[in-house]
Amino acid sequence: MGRNTSKAPADCRIIGVAGTSHGVGVTHFCVMAASFLTAAAGEETAVLEWNGSGDFGRMELACTGRKREGKLFRVLETDYYKEAGAGELALCLNRYRCVLVDFGVMRDDVKDEFMRCEKRVLIGSFSEWQWKVFWEWLERGKEAERGWINAAAFGSGETRREVRKKLKIPVLEIPLSADAFTVTPDTLDFFQTFFLRR
């Protein structure tokens, strides 16, 4: 993935995560997944902020009490890279077993990188004000984006059932978790299943 790394080593898994719109829980999902991989699965894990949100800088300040000059900081044995890109990804390939890439909102300028990831997760929401955008992505994805994992944490179960019935596309239900850094029984069950999926 990226200009300098056409193929990752066989022992490094790259998981790309993007959202259909702002506020659907992409960063929260990445932190939850990383917490599972580090704490429950014992994997060396990194999370890259491949978007312009600045969320990782705020996370570093909240979790460590300071904001360093460099891009790397650590929270609970997981490494996080602020404002990352192809260079940081290339650096991570030989250091970690799992690399999660937080692409933020799906955009044309990151779609190629997203498509190079071994696992590709598109997160949307079935909340009243966001479900139409998610539905449009799912309709488009039915033909064009095979191999994506569709998931949502928020919104109507009725709309979720309608998607499954009309579009014949499964949408994983991400368990609600107040603290993304804590592995709960629900998140443990979810990610054990999630990481077995091809």
Secondary structure, 3 states (H helix, E strand, C coil): CCCCCCCCCCCCEEEEEEECCCCCCHHHHHHHHHHHHHHHCCCCEEEEECCCCCHHHHHHHHHHCCCCCCCEEEECCEEEECCCCHHHHHHHCCCCCEEEEEEEECCHHHHHHHHHCCEEEEEEEECCCCHHHHHHHHHHHHHHCCCEEEEEEEECHHHHHHHHHHHCCCCEECCCCCCCCCCCHHHHHHHHHHCCCC
